[in-house]
Amino acid sequence: AQRVTQPEKLLSVFKGAPVELKCNYSYSGSPELFWYVQYSRQRLQLLLRHISRESIKGFTADLNKGETSFHLKKPFAQEEDSAMYYCALISGGSYIPTFGRGTSLIVHP
Amino acid sequence: NAGVTQTPKFRVLKTGQSMTLLCAQDMNHEYMYWYRQDPGMGLRLIHYSVGEGTTAKGEVPDGYNVSRLKKQNFLLGLESAAPSQTSVYFCASSYRGIRRMNTEAFFGQGTRLTVV
């Protein structure tokens, strides 16, 4: 069975500080991994996916198959980054996303 | 394109009442999902559908039923609402991507349901 673990419920930082939101997964095959973001009272939206290897809004995430991790990072946090972040996994052969419990990021001025 | 649209946005039910949440998508996606979002629990899959006329149970299906009579619509029903079903419900859809492209989920704006 696949599982996504986000160990931190809440991450609180000051503006300009580096941010790392942790995501670990358990799946024996080759997964697809995503980060979704949910701003206050809005719908979830895709932030980035590991296949694209892109940087969105200054965020990056690298898939580490050895550590089964997909941590989200940003070198300098901004107040507008405050949101709920969800890590999600799709396993090969199934397109049904499994989500972690989410991490609430608060960036203080 | 409207994307994924949920109705209603808010609803208050009394215990034992029934209701149906409607999800509509205009992206011709094969896959559709219903999740509930609760504090500290993240998103939990209630039911899902991999195509018109098909449905399957997710992680927390008890107390809910679903139907997908048309490809663009996915209905979530609560036959006898209970306070434990107080939650925010999100519908989502995704494309059955080929070669692992375009497989991300698109979400509706959510339905905030309170059962008193």
Interface residues (C-beta under 8 A of the other chain):
Chain A: Q6 K9 E32 F34 Y36 Q42 R43 L44 Q45 L46 R49 I51 Y86 A88 I90 Y95 I96 P97 T98 F99 G100 R101 G102
Chain B: V4 Y31 Y33 Y35 G40 M41 G42 L43 R44 L45 Y48 V50 G58 F90 A92 S94 R96 G97 R100 M101 T103 E104 A105 F107 G108 Q109 G110
